[in-house]
Amino acid sequence: MLNLSNHSFDYEPYPLGHFKEIFTNDLYKSLCEEYPDVSELKISEDKKKYNINKFNKFSLTNDHTEFSELLKRKKNFFNLYNFLNSREFFLKISEILLKNNIDLQLNFEKRGFLLKKRKYNLFFEFSSIPCNGGFILPHTDAPKKIITFIVPIIKDTEKEIENFKKVGTSILSMTDPKYSFNYFNRTMRLEETTEKKYVSFSPNKMLMFIKTHNSLHSVGPVEPLNDNIKFRNSITFAFRKNFD
């Protein structure tokens, strides 16, 4: 369902995979049309202990009770979700990583006393970030998310969004290196970081990054060029540990 053959990798400051033309044009257009309206999503709130406003976005994840009902109304996303949650996709990503010198010792299952148990489940999120100042502050992702993927959802009529300032993903490092070890995903302030790379927000592409102690990244604050495009829509999914 995904074309993963057209890819390249960066390794600094942490491993990043870049995939192009991952869907057929027709499927990508269908996903763009099916993407949920912001009224179907929830305002994201940071409930962690760091006393910092981490998000300005709307989202719905497969941890929400409403997610299953929403997915039933979205045929193409339903099929995509099931594929991403499959052994086939997991093993293909594992193969690509190994061919690019990234060995995470991944196994889809762990053998128990009587049964095999899945080691990883799929985290999936619909994300809509307001184009008039929406943001996600610098963070490294939760330790249970070992690999994260980001796919922009951009309609043909919204391609100008690529040129909005800070609409892509900023790959960061801490300005003061003594704060670089951040395995447990403490949210940082933008002024404490330095941008090392900027990954553009472009149609039919996928960004993949590996969770590390320094996999620091952010979005925004987005600055629009006009008021015609209201939201930066994307899907984010990840392989998430079921147990250690």
N, C-alpha and C positions, 0 to 999 in steps of 0.2 A: 504493500500500500504506500510505502515511502521509498523514494529513490535515494539511497545513501551513498551512491558511488561517487558523486561529485563533492569531494570534501578536501579540506586542508587543515593543518594544525599549527597553532602557536604553543610555545612552552614557557614563555615568560609573561607575567610574573607567576603564572600557574597554567596548567594545560587547558587549552581552548580548542574546540572543534568547530569548523565553519562548513555548513552544508548548503548547497545551492540547488534550486529547482527540485525540491523534495517531493512535490506533488505534481500531477498532471495539471495543465491549466484549467481544465474543466472542474476537477475536484477542488482545486484551490479557490476558484470563484464560488463554488457551492458552499465551501466552508465560510467564506467571507459573508455570503448572504444569510447563512444560518446562524451566524454569531449572535449571541444573546443581546437583547437591548439592555441598557444599563439599569432599567427598572427591574430586570430579572436578577440582578446581582446585589451584593450587600456592601455597605461601606466597611472597608477594612479598618480594624483597630489593632493597635499594638498593645497587647496585654502583658508584655514582659516587664521586668523589674527595673529597666534602665531609665525610666522617667524621661523618655524622649519620643517625640512624635515621629515614628518611623515611616508611616505611609500617608499618602494622599491618593487613594485609589478605591475603585470598586472591584469586587471579585466574588467568585463562587467556586468552591473547591469540592472535591469528592469526599471531604470530611463533613460537608453540610448535608443535612437531611433532605433539602430541596434538590440536590444535585441529580439524583436518579430520575426524578420526574422530569426535570428539564432535559436530560439527555434523551429520554424517550421521545421527545418532540423534535429532536435534531438528528435525523437519520445518518447524515454523514459524520457528525461528531460521535454518534453512538458507535459506528463502525470503526472510526479512528481510535476511540478510547479502547475498544476491545483489542485492536491490533497492538497498541502501545502496551497493553497489559499482558501481552502474550510472551511465551517462551521464545518464539521466533524473533521478535524484536530485541529482546534482552540478549540473546546469543549473538545476533548480528552486531549490536553495539559492542559487545565484548570482543568480538573478532576484529572489528575496526580499531579498537583501542590497542589491542595487542600488536597489530600490524604497524601501529604508529608509536611503539615503544612505551605504551602506558599499560602496565600490568597491575591491575587491582585485585588479582586473585578472585575473580568473580565466579560464583556458582549460583545458578538459579534456585537450587534446592539444597536443603540440608537433610541428611538421612537421620530420622529419629529411631526410636526403639522398634517401632512397627511400621511407621509411615514416613514418607518424605514430606518435608515442610518447605514451603516457599521461603527463601531468605529475604526476599524483597517484595514490596508491594508498589503499586503505582500511585504517586501523588499527581493530581491533575487540577489545574486552575484556569478558569476564565478570568482575565485581568483587563480592566479598563481604567486607564490613568487619564485624568483630565488634562487636556492640552494647554489649559491656562494656568500652569503652575503646578501640576501634579508631579509627584516624586515618590521614589523609594530611596531612603537614605542608605549609605554604605553598610553592607553586612556581608557575611561569608556563607550564609545558609546554615540551617540546622544540621548537626552532626549526622542525623539519620539519613539525610539526602546525600547519597554518594555521588550521583551524577544528575545534573539539572539541564533541561533543554528549554529554549525560548523560541517560539515561532510567531513572528508578526502576522497579524491579520489585517490586510490593507485592501480595500475595494479599489477597483480601477479609478473611481472618481475621487479617491483619497490619496493618490500617489504623492501629492505635494507634501504629505506629512514627513517624508524622508528628509526634507530640508529644514524642518523645525529644529530649533536649537535644543540640544540635550534630549532628544526623543529616543536616541539609541541607548545602548548599554555602555556605561563607563567602567573600564577595567582599572582598578585602583591599587595603590599601595599606601601604607601609612607614611606620612612625611617624617615622623619620628620612628625609626626602626624598632625602638624598644616596645612599641605597641603592635608589632606585626603578628605576634602569635595570638590568633583569635579563633581557635577551633570551635569554641562554644557559641559563636555567632553574636557577639556583642555588637549592637548598632553603634556606628561611629558618625561623627559630624563631617560634612563635606570639607570644611575648612581644615580638618586634620589630615586630609588625604591628598595624594597626587595622582592625577590621571596618567596611566601608562599607555592605554590604548582606548580607542573609541570604536565600538562596533555599530555600524549604521543599522537603522530600522528599515528594512527593505522587504518587499513582497517575496513570498515563496522561498524563504531562507530559514535556516535553523542554526542557532548558536547552542553549543554544548560546552559545559565546563565541569571540571572535576572539583568536588568539595575537598579543600585543603585547609590548613590553618591560616592561610593568607588569601583565600579565594574571594577577595574583597571586590564588590561591584555595586553599582547604583544606577538609578535612572532619574533624569531631571535635575532640578525643576525644569519642566518642559516650557519652552517659550514659542508660541505659535507665530506663524507669518500672517495668518488671517483667522477669522472666526468660523470658517465653513466646516472645519474638522474639529469635532468636540472632544474625541477620546482617542487615546493610543490603545488600540485593542490588540491583545496577544493571548496565546495559550502558553502556559508554563507547565511542564511536567517533570517528574523526577523519579528515579529509582530510590526507594526509601526502605531502610532496614526494618525487617519485622522483629528482629532480635539481634543481640550481639553475639 
